């Protein structure tokens, strides 16, 4: 044995089928709390020394900056409605996705906060973002 352990930190969707097939074991989520698809899997923040760690894998819908506001609002309303449909929501949760359906303003605030959080982590680690 070489003393090496295969390990990956990845978004859940690409590996969910391997987890359900018993080929991979989830050790922790990088969100600040446990997730609906695996309530028995701890969040990394539950580990002593990592209480401030969070690295959320997210997806978003982006449009060109000059898109008319009424088009943005209409599209957001349709997306939010789809994400509220029980069957679609259940399918996404089954893939390990936590559907949010935030407004453009909420998503922008999330992006700003996420960027700031990662900048603080880089500064604390001494790493330089490239």
C-alpha positions, -999 to 999 in steps of 0.1 A, spaced: 0 0 0 13 34 -9 -6 53 18 -27 72 -7 -64 76 -6 -85 86 -37 -105 117 -28 -124 142 -48 -143 174 -39 -170 177 -66 -205 189 -72 -230 162 -63 -249 157 -95 -221 140 -115 -215 115 -87 -250 109 -73 -255 77 -93 -222 63 -79 -233 72 -43 -267 55 -47 -249 25 -63 -226 22 -32 -195 29 -53 -187 62 -35 -192 72 1 -199 109 8 -178 121 38 -191 157 41 -209 184 23 -192 218 18 -224 237 25 -229 253 59 -255 228 68 -265 192 61 -284 187 29 -319 171 23 -306 142 2 -282 130 29 -292 141 64 -267 116 79 -237 132 60 -221 159 81 -213 194 69 -176 202 68 -183 230 93 -191 203 119 -154 195 118 -133 213 145 -110 238 128 -132 241 98 -162 259 113 -160 288 89 -155 267 58 -181 268 31 -179 261 -7 -213 259 -22 -216 245 -58 -243 267 -74 -258 272 -109 -274 303 -122 -291 317 -153 -274 347 -168 -286 371 -195 -269 398 -215 -267 431 -195 -289 449 -220 -319 425 -217 -351 445 -210 -363 443 -174 -397 430 -184 -381 400 -201 -358 394 -171 -388 394 -148 -410 372 -170 -382 347 -174 -375 346 -136 -412 341 -129 -413 311 -153 -381 296 -138 -394 300 -103 -427 285 -112 -410 254 -127 -388 251 -96 -420 251 -74 -436 222 -94 -435 192 -70 -425 166 -96 -396 187 -110 -385 198 -76 -384 162 -64 -364 152 -94 -338 180 -88 -335 171 -51 -330 135 -62 -300 146 -82 -286 164 -51 -297 198 -63 -313 223 -39 -336 244 -62 -337 280 -50 -354 302 -77 -342 335 -63 -350 369 -78 -323 386 -98 -316 410 -69 -312 381 -45 -290 362 -68 -268 393 -73 -265 397 -36 -255 360 -33 -228 364 -59 -213 394 -42 -213 377 -9 -199 345 -24 -171 364 -41 -162 383 -8 -162 350 11 -137 334 -13 -115 365 -13 -114 363 25 -105 326 23 -77 333 -2 -63 361 19 -63 340 51 -46 311 32 -20 333 15 -30 319 -19 -34 343 -48 -65 340 -69 -56 337 -106 
